[in-house]
Amino acid sequence: MASDQPAAARVTPRIVETIKARIASGLLGPGDRLPSTRALAAEWGISRTTVTAAYEQLIAEGYVATRPGARAEVARGLGRSPAPPSSPAAAAAPGRLSAFGERLAGFALPSAPAPSPVADFRYGDLSAADFPSLAWRKAVTGVILRRPPRLRYEDPCGSPRLRAALQGYLWRARGLRCAPEQIVVVNGSQQGLDLCARLLLDPGDRALMENPGYALARQVFLAAGAEVVPVPVDREGLLTEGLPAARLAYVTPSHQFPLGGVLPAGRRRELLAWARRTGAHVVEDDYDSEYRFDIAPIPALQALDEAGRVLYLGTVSKTLSPTLRLGYLVVPAALSLPFAKAKRLADRHTPSLEQEALAGLIEDGAYERHVRRARRRNGERRAALLAALAATLGEGATVVGAEAGLHAVAWLHGVPRDREDALVARAREAGLGVYPVGPLYAPGEADRPGVAGLVIGYASLDARAIRRGVEVLGDVVRAMRGGGGAPAP
């Protein structure tokens, strides 16, 4: 089939690459003259104009030099490309990395999850059917139609309109008082964590973290060179008595990740007193506080902070979509300027179109209406999951953390924790995506139940897929159970 591309446009790059290859292989060396445009045109059966265009491209890239009255020649300083490394290990060796880069090199990148034909209980995923497509399209269209007179870099801390809208929303939804100037709009909560680590931690500083806890937060602090100190949790969250001195503490007080505890008022005040006494900052990750199914959402820890020690981190990844990469930090007033400068260096600012669209959703009430609908739908999914687990596994499993959020943790009696990875692999063979709790514990920490545990997300599935997935999980668990299982947590 003939291409719509002109013939000259197709041939010119071929001539360029052919001559580059001859230089790289040593067939043409520095100072060697190239064929005249007439001779090369005759060789290729093309016009001299096409050859001239190829030579001009090579001259522009520095491969070919010309002198008045002389033929084009290979530029000085070019020659045979160096031989490839003799071993795969040598080929894979990177150049010298900074200390930060060396720390990053030790972290594993997750592979793309394989399709799970039965059900995928991956936590953090949402159902695409829940996204408010019509409201979002209306908001985006409104932003586009209000085209500004010029396109320019904006405030690094975010759209003033969105920051004002978030100020009102956070007061209504989380009891949080702040000025718009204290809000920094970030590309998802992960960037917020990275900014906190860069600005609040030096190499060798201590960072306290719940154990188990959010693995990417641990990696952010380790990459900054901090010493991450794991602090145990119980069914109410972080154990705050006797906390060691540190520069920073990272907590999820409204719904401890992943075990689901809600930090009670006494421990919240104890944590804030520790921060005031030691001069530490507390990063409060409020990642899914909109989802509380038995009572109203718990007020934020930041609402109790009178000393300016808490940095509040929020996101729309659990309400709208993780693909939007929209989050926000509320920082103490004294830290507003350093965070603005750090955000500017990181990426100038978060994309403006999405910011303005979110501001429109919040202003007209569409965002909060969507949150109420999403809470109701996810409450139905949660009920389906708990009913299916009870019917399928019964007393063979202990489920925790399901009172809020979009996931639960199931401890599976009779399956030792050292068989957790084997359980996940066998479930994958059965077409089921399940995810172990083990990687969320600090390496080498033994302070966890002796049975296998799974973090089960349900927000991306319908009730039928949830029931079918739990049935398959039950088959897998029964196949793996041996005599004398480990004690219940």
Beta strands, then each sheet from edge to edge (+ up, - down):
strand 1: 64-65
strand 2: 73-74
strand 3: 119-120
strand 4: 183-186
strand 5: 206-211
strand 6: 227-234
strand 7: 237-238
strand 8: 248-251
strand 9: 281-285
strand 10: 310-315
strand 11: 327-330
strand 12: 397-400
strand 13: 407-416
strand 14: 432-433
strand 15: 451-457
sheet 1: 1+ 2-
sheet 2: 3+ 14+
sheet 3: 4+ 11- 10+ 9+ 8+ 5+ 6+ 7-
sheet 4: 12+ 13- 15+
end
